[in-house]
Amino acid sequence: MLNPAKSTRSLAACASIAGLALGWTALSFGAALSPAPASADGGPYYRAELAQPAGEATIIARGTAWSCQDTVCAASKKSNLRPIHVCRHLAKKAGEVTRFTVEGVDFSAEEIADCAK
């Protein structure tokens, strides 16, 4: 004969395990599907300083969307292009780049000079 108290405990244990499994699955999918931050410190992925103020507030340079204010432009999405090419395309659209940063790391003087080519 079935013991009702034992059956209730078994059912409660199964429900608890199922709830934990469902919660873990939801957390796993949430972590996998959530977007990555633009950079480690939460700033833009690319940041550029120009010699002259940008002529437009928004510049699209070879698929990268830049938000510009005065002499500073920033882009939050990583491009498929190498950073030097991202810099060059921005320079063609916005003018001379005097400083260029990728994920918080500045280009060297040589890389900035190469950006103007």
DOVOSE-924479 format. One record per residue (C-alpha): residue number from 1; residue in one letter; x, y, z. Coordinates in pm, 1 decimal. Example, Ala and Ser with C-alpha at 12.3 -4.5 7.8 and 13.67 -1.06 7.14 Angstrom:
2
pavo:lumza:x:y:z
1:A:1230.0:-450.0:780.0
2:S:1367.0:-106.0:714.0
//
This chain:
117
pavo:lumza:x:y:z
1:M:0.0:0.0:0.0
2:L:115.0:355.0:-72.0
3:N:221.2:576.6:212.7
4:P:62.0:920.7:140.2
5:A:316.8:1111.6:350.5
6:K:607.4:950.7:165.6
7:S:446.1:1016.4:-175.6
8:T:394.1:1383.9:-91.8
9:R:759.0:1422.0:13.2
10:S:878.3:1253.7:-306.8
11:L:655.6:1476.3:-517.8
12:A:781.5:1787.3:-336.7
13:A:1143.7:1679.3:-388.5
14:C:1084.7:1623.4:-761.4
15:A:914.7:1962.5:-795.1
16:S:1202.9:2129.4:-612.9
17:I:1462.1:1965.8:-838.7
18:A:1262.2:2057.3:-1149.7
19:G:1237.5:2417.9:-1029.3
20:L:1612.4:2437.2:-973.5
21:A:1682.5:2288.4:-1316.2
22:L:1445.9:2533.0:-1484.2
23:G:1600.0:2826.9:-1298.0
24:W:1953.0:2719.5:-1390.2
25:T:1854.1:2681.4:-1756.2
26:A:1699.1:3028.6:-1761.5
27:L:2012.2:3181.1:-1607.0
28:S:2237.3:2997.5:-1852.3
29:F:2041.3:3116.7:-2154.6
30:G:2024.1:3469.2:-2016.8
31:A:2401.4:3484.5:-1976.1
32:A:2460.9:3339.5:-2321.4
33:L:2220.9:3575.0:-2496.6
34:S:2291.7:3900.5:-2314.5
35:P:2501.9:4148.6:-2513.5
36:A:2863.8:4203.0:-2418.6
37:P:2958.1:4549.8:-2297.5
38:A:3119.7:4788.9:-2543.2
39:S:3445.3:4761.2:-2352.5
40:A:3563.5:4639.2:-2015.5
41:D:3504.5:4974.3:-1843.1
42:G:3166.1:5031.4:-2009.0
43:G:3297.7:5305.7:-2239.0
44:P:3291.2:5309.2:-2618.0
45:Y:3477.2:5040.6:-2810.3
46:Y:3648.4:5303.7:-3028.7
47:R:3721.8:5664.5:-2937.6
48:A:3885.3:5921.2:-3161.9
49:E:3998.6:6277.5:-3115.3
50:L:4006.6:6493.5:-3426.3
51:A:4224.3:6791.2:-3516.4
52:Q:3910.2:6989.9:-3611.1
53:P:3549.2:6957.7:-3491.9
54:A:3348.5:6693.3:-3673.5
55:G:3108.5:6841.5:-3925.8
56:E:2825.5:6606.6:-3828.1
57:A:2689.5:6459.0:-3504.6
58:T:2666.1:6112.0:-3661.7
59:I:2916.1:5971.9:-3909.0
60:I:2895.0:5632.8:-4078.3
61:A:3241.9:5525.1:-4189.7
62:R:3260.1:5186.4:-4363.4
63:G:2975.5:5042.5:-4157.5
64:T:3084.1:5185.3:-3821.6
65:A:2845.2:5438.0:-3666.3
66:W:3022.9:5720.2:-3487.0
67:S:2865.0:5971.9:-3250.0
68:C:3062.5:6294.8:-3258.4
69:Q:3061.0:6604.4:-3043.9
70:D:3308.3:6881.5:-3115.5
71:T:3644.8:6705.4:-3171.5
72:V:3557.1:6372.2:-3005.7
73:C:3393.0:6076.6:-3181.9
74:A:3297.4:5742.7:-3026.9
75:A:3165.0:5411.7:-3158.6
76:S:3029.3:5138.9:-2933.3
77:K:3021.7:4843.1:-3173.9
78:K:3331.4:4647.1:-3274.5
79:S:3394.8:4642.1:-3648.3
80:N:3506.7:4340.1:-3849.8
81:L:3788.4:4557.2:-3986.4
82:R:4129.2:4587.7:-3825.4
83:P:4149.6:4893.8:-3598.3
84:I:4391.1:5077.0:-3831.4
85:H:4134.6:5050.3:-4112.1
86:V:3857.6:5173.3:-3880.8
87:C:4076.7:5474.2:-3800.1
88:R:4154.9:5539.4:-4168.5
89:H:3789.3:5526.7:-4271.6
90:L:3695.0:5768.3:-3994.6
91:A:3977.6:6003.4:-4098.3
92:K:3850.0:6001.6:-4458.5
93:K:3501.9:6105.3:-4340.6
94:A:3577.5:6330.5:-4041.9
95:G:3927.9:6465.2:-4094.1
96:E:4264.2:6420.4:-3925.6
97:V:4264.3:6187.0:-3624.2
98:T:4504.1:6298.0:-3348.1
99:R:4424.7:6022.9:-3097.8
100:F:4259.9:5682.5:-3144.1
101:T:4165.3:5437.2:-2871.5
102:V:4047.4:5076.2:-2901.3
103:E:3894.0:4930.2:-2583.0
104:G:4074.2:5193.9:-2377.2
105:V:4416.9:5132.6:-2536.4
106:D:4567.1:5427.1:-2727.0
107:F:4724.0:5393.6:-3069.4
108:S:5096.8:5464.2:-3073.9
109:A:5233.5:5771.6:-3254.6
110:E:5330.8:5544.5:-3545.8
111:E:4978.6:5400.6:-3568.1
112:I:4826.6:5751.0:-3563.7
113:A:5060.9:5850.9:-3847.1
114:D:4958.5:5534.4:-4035.3
115:C:4592.5:5627.3:-3984.3
116:A:4642.6:5935.2:-4202.9
117:K:4759.2:5727.2:-4501.9
//
